[in-house]
């Protein structure tokens, strides 16, 4: 899989919300962001 690095600036509260969701799922913040992006593309 090819990858490209990007920078995303998020409001602090949104970043914390995503981090909590990732923590509950036992995955990394980046993995959760990828899941959320993939779900949003459906």
Order of alpha helices (4+ residues) and beta strands (2+ residues): alpha-alpha
